[in-house]
Amino acid sequence: MKPAPLSFGPLKLATPLLLSPLAGYTNLPFRLVIRELGSVGLCTTDLVNARSLLEKNRKALKLIESAAVDTPLAVQLFGAVPHEMAEAARYLESVGVASVDINMGCPVRKVCQVGGGSAMMTELDRTAALVRGMVEAVRIPVTCKMRLGWDDENLTAPELARALEEAGAAAIMVHGRTRQQGFDGSVNLAGIRRVVEAVRTIPVIGNGDITSPEAARIMLESTGCAGVSIGRGAFYNPWIFAHTQHYLETGELLPEPEFAERIRVMTRHFNLMLEVFGENLGCTMFRKVGPWYAKRFGPASFFNKGIVRVSTHAELFALLEQYVKWRHQFLGEDGLLLPRYASAPVSLNFRDEDTAEASVPAAARRKSIPVPAGPNELW
């Protein structure tokens, strides 16, 4: 299947593949890495508290930090006070942001307690009025990210999507789990499809457990969504956008990046972290990022034990030199990992109530995908 062009109102995207917001991770350094690897249509920042942004809070301003090549860029806002959300959208438009996304899907208690995130799915009229006010305040597209509902007994996403379309939302992004699920259990493809069927003219973007090109294609074909938004899958595999676009266009699966390429991209990410956050904070933040790259290194216990102590640029490169030597014991004469040490293929985690999961082999499913332990104070 050749992916169709995707637009949010006047914003035309090069591909239907989006980088999802994930607190503590989708910052400027990671977005730049993703863009350099290619084929991402739109990147979204970490979720930002609207009130903190209006107060010019230092952390909030850091969350929306960008660069000339970091475009098109969306900023995800959370909050429940209409005038604050509208004013924050105006500010973002004034600084050149291409789109504003409203978080209606974050299941974290801290967000829900202030009326943001998944709590917005429980009050349709109030939420639609908030969105309408933001749409009227700016010329850039306003989109909404939601879950399927609060729990399995309250799958409100289709009804909410219709209300948000009438309020002027330019697109809907839906994570195929409920708030009650958090990030556990399977993504419900049938639930996403019902949201696609509920709206008339605006695109619906599917989200949840897109960890491979095959997963992206299954979601697109099974739900009819106009694009997919990838979060945790991009931490397993920052090449996922380029590989998925190639697969959708040609049907060909590209080989996984070799170890040397993974190291190159990881060190590029590390250097960007130090440029943006400084050596001390950049190293501290990277202690949680490095192990995500290492998930596809093969044996990596030596690396993972060392990365949590890295405090300087020199220490990371010393660790890599030692790790490469340690890793040599797991290689064959051809310099590749011996088969018994190679990383297992990434499995799928979908269910489709309408087709009895026929599109996803039972052996390929799993219960959950680990969630990065991000700095929750930024939520």
C-alpha positions as CSV (number, residue, x, y, z in Angstrom):
1,M,0.0,0.0,0.0
2,K,1.3,3.4,-0.9
3,P,0.4,5.8,2.0
4,A,-1.9,8.7,1.0
5,P,-0.9,12.3,1.7
6,L,-1.9,13.6,5.2
7,S,-3.0,17.1,6.0
8,F,-4.3,18.8,9.2
9,G,-6.3,21.7,7.8
10,P,-3.7,23.9,6.0
11,L,-0.7,21.9,7.3
12,K,0.5,19.3,4.8
13,L,2.7,16.5,6.0
14,A,5.4,14.8,4.0
15,T,4.4,11.3,5.4
16,P,1.6,9.9,7.6
17,L,4.1,8.9,10.3
18,L,4.1,11.0,13.4
19,L,6.4,11.1,16.5
20,S,4.2,10.9,19.6
21,P,4.8,13.0,22.7
22,L,6.4,11.1,25.6
23,A,7.4,13.0,28.8
24,G,11.1,13.2,29.3
25,Y,12.0,11.8,26.0
26,T,10.6,13.6,22.9
27,N,12.8,16.6,23.6
28,L,14.7,18.6,21.0
29,P,17.8,16.2,20.9
30,F,15.6,13.1,20.2
31,R,13.5,15.0,17.6
32,L,16.6,16.0,15.8
33,V,17.9,12.5,15.7
34,I,14.5,11.3,14.3
35,R,14.5,14.0,11.7
36,E,18.0,13.2,10.6
37,L,17.1,9.5,10.1
38,G,14.2,10.6,7.9
39,S,10.5,10.1,6.9
40,V,8.8,11.5,10.0
41,G,5.9,13.7,9.0
42,L,5.4,15.6,12.3
43,C,7.1,15.6,15.7
44,T,5.3,16.6,18.9
45,T,6.9,17.9,22.1
46,D,6.6,16.5,25.6
47,L,3.3,17.5,27.1
48,V,3.4,21.0,28.5
49,N,1.3,22.6,31.2
50,A,-0.6,25.6,29.7
51,R,-0.4,27.6,32.8
52,S,3.3,27.0,33.3
53,L,3.9,28.1,29.7
54,L,2.0,31.3,30.2
55,E,4.0,32.0,33.4
56,K,7.2,31.5,31.3
57,N,8.3,28.7,33.6
58,R,11.8,27.8,32.8
59,K,11.1,24.0,32.5
60,A,8.0,24.7,30.3
61,L,10.0,26.9,27.9
62,K,12.7,24.2,27.7
63,L,10.1,21.6,26.7
64,I,9.1,23.7,23.7
65,E,12.7,24.5,22.7
66,S,13.2,24.0,19.0
67,A,15.6,24.7,16.0
68,A,15.3,25.7,12.4
69,V,15.4,22.1,11.2
70,D,12.8,20.9,13.8
71,T,9.8,21.5,11.6
72,P,6.9,20.9,11.3
73,L,6.5,20.9,15.0
74,A,3.5,20.4,17.2
75,V,3.3,21.2,20.9
76,Q,1.1,19.2,23.2
77,L,-0.7,21.1,25.9
78,F,-2.6,19.9,28.9
79,G,-4.9,21.8,31.2
80,A,-8.6,22.3,31.8
81,V,-9.0,26.1,32.1
82,P,-10.3,27.3,28.7
83,H,-8.8,30.8,28.7
84,E,-5.4,29.5,29.7
85,M,-5.4,26.9,27.0
86,A,-6.5,29.4,24.3
87,E,-3.9,31.9,25.4
88,A,-1.2,29.3,25.4
89,A,-2.2,28.3,21.9
90,R,-1.9,31.9,20.8
91,Y,1.6,32.1,22.3
92,L,2.7,29.0,20.5
93,E,1.4,30.3,17.2
94,S,3.3,33.5,17.8
95,V,6.6,31.6,18.2
96,G,6.1,29.6,15.0
97,V,4.7,26.3,16.1
98,A,2.9,24.5,13.3
99,S,0.1,22.8,15.3
100,V,-1.2,22.6,18.8
101,D,-2.3,19.2,20.2
102,I,-4.5,18.8,23.3
103,N,-3.7,16.0,25.6
104,M,-6.9,14.0,26.4
105,G,-5.1,10.7,26.8
106,C,-2.5,10.8,29.5
107,P,-3.5,8.3,32.2
108,V,-1.1,9.7,34.8
109,R,-2.9,10.7,38.0
110,K,-1.1,14.0,38.3
111,V,-2.5,15.1,34.9
112,C,-6.0,13.7,35.5
113,Q,-6.3,15.4,39.0
114,V,-6.2,18.8,37.4
115,G,-8.8,18.0,34.8
116,G,-6.4,17.3,32.0
117,G,-5.5,14.1,30.2
118,S,-8.0,11.3,30.2
119,A,-10.2,13.2,32.6
120,M,-11.3,15.3,29.7
121,M,-13.0,12.3,28.1
122,T,-15.6,12.2,30.9
123,E,-17.1,15.7,30.2
124,L,-17.9,15.9,26.5
125,D,-19.7,19.3,26.4
126,R,-17.1,21.0,28.6
127,T,-14.2,19.6,26.6
128,A,-15.8,20.5,23.2
129,A,-16.2,24.1,24.4
130,L,-12.6,24.2,25.5
131,V,-11.5,23.0,22.0
132,R,-13.8,25.4,20.2
133,G,-12.3,28.3,22.1
134,M,-8.8,27.2,21.1
135,V,-9.7,26.8,17.5
136,E,-11.2,30.3,17.4
137,A,-8.1,31.7,19.1
138,V,-5.5,30.6,16.4
139,R,-5.1,30.0,12.7
140,I,-2.9,26.9,13.1
141,P,-4.5,23.5,13.4
142,V,-5.7,22.3,16.8
143,T,-5.7,18.5,17.2
144,C,-6.7,16.2,20.0
145,K,-5.0,13.1,21.4
146,M,-7.4,10.7,23.3
147,R,-7.7,7.2,24.5
148,L,-10.6,4.9,23.7
149,G,-12.3,5.8,27.0
150,W,-12.0,5.8,30.7
151,D,-12.4,2.0,31.0
152,D,-14.0,-0.8,29.0
153,E,-17.5,0.1,30.2
154,N,-17.0,3.7,29.0
155,L,-15.6,3.7,25.5
156,T,-16.5,7.3,24.7
157,A,-13.9,8.0,22.0
158,P,-16.3,7.8,19.0
159,E,-18.8,10.2,20.6
160,L,-16.1,12.5,21.8
161,A,-14.4,12.5,18.3
162,R,-17.7,13.6,16.7
163,A,-18.1,16.4,19.2
164,L,-14.5,17.6,18.7
165,E,-14.9,17.5,14.9
166,E,-17.9,19.8,15.3
167,A,-15.9,22.0,17.6
168,G,-13.3,22.5,14.9
169,A,-10.5,20.0,15.7
170,A,-8.3,19.5,12.6
171,A,-7.5,15.8,13.5
172,I,-8.0,13.2,16.2
173,M,-5.2,11.0,17.5
174,V,-6.4,7.9,19.4
175,H,-4.4,5.5,21.5
176,G,-6.0,2.1,21.3
177,R,-6.3,1.6,25.1
178,T,-8.4,2.9,27.9
179,R,-7.3,5.1,30.7
180,Q,-7.8,2.2,33.1
181,Q,-5.4,0.1,31.0
182,G,-2.6,2.6,31.3
183,F,0.1,1.1,29.0
184,D,-0.8,-2.6,29.8
185,G,-2.8,-5.1,27.8
186,S,-3.4,-5.1,24.1
187,V,-4.2,-2.2,21.7
188,N,-7.8,-2.5,20.5
189,L,-7.8,-2.1,16.7
190,A,-11.6,-2.3,16.5
191,G,-11.9,0.5,19.0
192,I,-9.7,2.7,16.8
193,R,-11.7,1.8,13.7
194,R,-14.9,2.9,15.4
195,V,-13.4,6.3,15.9
196,V,-12.4,6.5,12.2
197,E,-16.0,5.6,11.3
198,A,-17.4,8.2,13.7
199,V,-15.9,11.3,12.1
200,R,-16.9,12.7,8.7
201,T,-14.1,14.8,7.2
202,I,-11.1,15.0,9.6
203,P,-8.2,12.4,9.7
204,V,-7.9,10.0,12.6
205,I,-4.3,9.0,13.6
206,G,-3.9,5.6,15.2
207,N,-1.5,5.1,18.2
208,G,-0.2,2.4,20.4
209,D,2.5,-0.3,20.2
210,I,3.7,0.6,16.7
211,T,7.1,-1.1,17.2
212,S,7.7,-2.2,13.6
213,P,6.8,-1.4,10.0
214,E,4.5,-4.5,10.0
215,A,2.6,-3.1,13.0
216,A,2.1,0.2,11.3
217,R,0.7,-1.5,8.2
218,I,-1.6,-3.7,10.2
219,M,-3.0,-0.6,12.1
220,L,-3.5,1.4,8.9
221,E,-5.2,-1.5,7.0
222,S,-7.3,-2.8,10.0
223,T,-8.6,0.6,11.2
224,G,-8.7,2.8,8.1
225,C,-6.8,5.5,10.0
226,A,-5.0,8.1,8.0
227,G,-1.7,7.8,9.7
228,V,0.1,6.4,12.7
229,S,1.7,8.1,15.7
230,I,4.7,6.3,17.1
231,G,6.0,6.8,20.7
232,R,7.8,4.0,22.5
233,G,8.5,2.1,19.3
234,A,10.8,5.0,18.3
235,F,12.9,4.3,21.4
236,Y,13.4,0.7,20.5
237,N,14.1,1.7,16.9
238,P,14.7,5.4,15.9
239,W,14.9,4.2,12.3
240,I,11.2,3.1,12.4
241,F,9.9,6.0,10.4
242,A,12.3,5.6,7.5
243,H,11.9,1.8,7.5
244,T,8.1,2.0,7.7
245,Q,7.8,4.5,4.9
246,H,9.9,2.3,2.7
247,Y,7.8,-0.7,3.6
248,L,4.5,1.0,2.9
249,E,5.8,2.2,-0.5
250,T,7.5,-1.0,-1.7
251,G,6.5,-3.9,0.5
252,E,10.2,-4.5,1.3
253,L,11.4,-4.8,4.8
254,L,14.8,-3.1,5.2
255,P,17.4,-5.0,7.4
256,E,17.9,-3.9,11.0
257,P,20.7,-1.4,11.4
258,E,24.1,-2.9,12.2
259,F,25.7,-2.4,15.6
260,A,28.1,0.3,14.3
261,E,25.1,2.3,13.0
262,R,23.3,2.0,16.3
263,I,26.4,3.2,18.1
264,R,26.7,6.1,15.7
265,V,23.1,7.3,16.2
266,M,23.2,6.8,20.0
267,T,26.4,8.9,20.3
268,R,24.8,11.6,18.0
269,H,21.8,11.6,20.4
270,F,24.2,11.9,23.4
271,N,26.1,14.8,21.9
272,L,22.9,16.6,21.2
273,M,21.8,16.1,24.7
274,L,24.9,17.8,26.0
275,E,24.6,20.6,23.5
276,V,21.0,21.3,24.6
277,F,21.1,20.6,28.3
278,G,24.8,21.0,29.2
279,E,27.2,18.2,30.2
280,N,25.9,17.6,33.8
281,L,22.2,17.5,33.1
282,G,22.6,16.0,29.6
283,C,24.5,13.0,31.0
284,T,22.1,12.5,33.8
285,M,19.1,12.5,31.4
286,F,20.9,10.2,29.0
287,R,21.3,7.5,31.7
288,K,17.6,6.6,31.0
289,V,18.0,6.9,27.2
290,G,21.1,4.8,26.6
291,P,19.5,1.5,27.8
292,W,16.8,1.9,25.1
293,Y,19.4,1.8,22.4
294,A,21.0,-1.1,24.2
295,K,17.9,-3.2,23.9
296,R,18.9,-4.1,20.3
297,F,22.7,-4.4,21.0
298,G,22.4,-8.1,22.0
299,P,24.1,-8.8,25.4
300,A,24.4,-5.4,27.1
301,S,24.6,-6.0,30.8
302,F,28.1,-4.4,30.9
303,F,26.9,-1.3,29.1
304,N,23.7,-0.9,31.2
305,K,25.7,-1.2,34.4
306,G,28.0,1.5,33.2
307,I,25.6,4.0,31.6
308,V,23.9,4.8,34.9
309,R,27.1,6.2,36.2
310,V,28.2,8.3,33.2
311,S,28.7,11.9,34.2
312,T,30.9,13.3,31.4
313,H,31.4,13.1,27.7
314,A,34.7,11.3,28.2
315,E,33.2,8.7,30.4
316,L,30.6,7.7,27.8
317,F,33.2,7.1,25.2
318,A,35.4,5.2,27.6
319,L,32.5,3.0,28.5
320,L,31.8,2.4,24.8
321,E,35.4,1.4,24.2
322,Q,35.3,-1.1,27.1
323,Y,31.8,-2.4,26.1
324,V,32.9,-3.1,22.5
325,K,35.8,-5.2,23.8
326,W,33.5,-7.1,26.3
327,R,30.9,-7.7,23.6
328,H,33.4,-9.4,21.3
329,Q,33.0,-12.7,23.2
330,F,29.5,-13.0,21.8
331,L,30.5,-12.6,18.1
332,G,31.3,-15.2,15.5
333,E,34.2,-15.1,13.0
334,D,32.1,-12.9,10.7
335,G,32.0,-10.2,13.5
336,L,28.2,-10.6,13.9
337,L,26.4,-11.8,17.0
338,L,26.1,-15.5,17.3
339,P,22.5,-16.6,16.6
340,R,21.8,-17.5,20.2
341,Y,22.7,-14.0,21.3
342,A,20.8,-12.0,18.6
343,S,17.9,-9.9,19.6
344,A,14.4,-11.5,19.2
345,P,12.1,-10.0,16.6
346,V,9.8,-7.3,17.9
347,S,6.4,-8.8,18.6
348,L,2.9,-7.4,17.9
349,N,0.4,-6.5,20.6
350,F,-2.9,-5.9,18.9
351,R,-6.4,-7.3,19.4
352,D,-9.3,-6.8,17.0
353,E,-12.7,-7.7,18.5
354,D,-14.4,-7.7,15.1
355,T,-12.0,-10.2,13.5
356,A,-11.1,-12.3,16.5
357,E,-7.5,-11.1,16.1
358,A,-7.1,-12.9,12.9
359,S,-4.5,-10.5,11.6
360,V,-2.1,-11.0,14.5
361,P,-0.7,-14.5,15.2
362,A,-1.1,-15.5,18.8
363,A,2.6,-16.3,19.1
364,A,3.4,-12.8,18.1
365,R,1.4,-11.1,20.8
366,R,2.6,-10.0,24.2
367,K,1.0,-8.5,27.3
368,S,2.7,-5.1,27.3
369,I,5.6,-2.9,26.2
370,P,7.8,-1.3,28.9
371,V,7.1,2.4,29.5
372,P,10.1,4.7,29.9
373,A,10.3,6.0,33.4
374,G,10.3,9.7,32.5
375,P,10.7,12.7,34.8
376,N,7.1,12.9,36.0
377,E,7.7,16.4,37.4
378,L,7.5,17.5,33.8
379,W,3.9,16.2,33.6
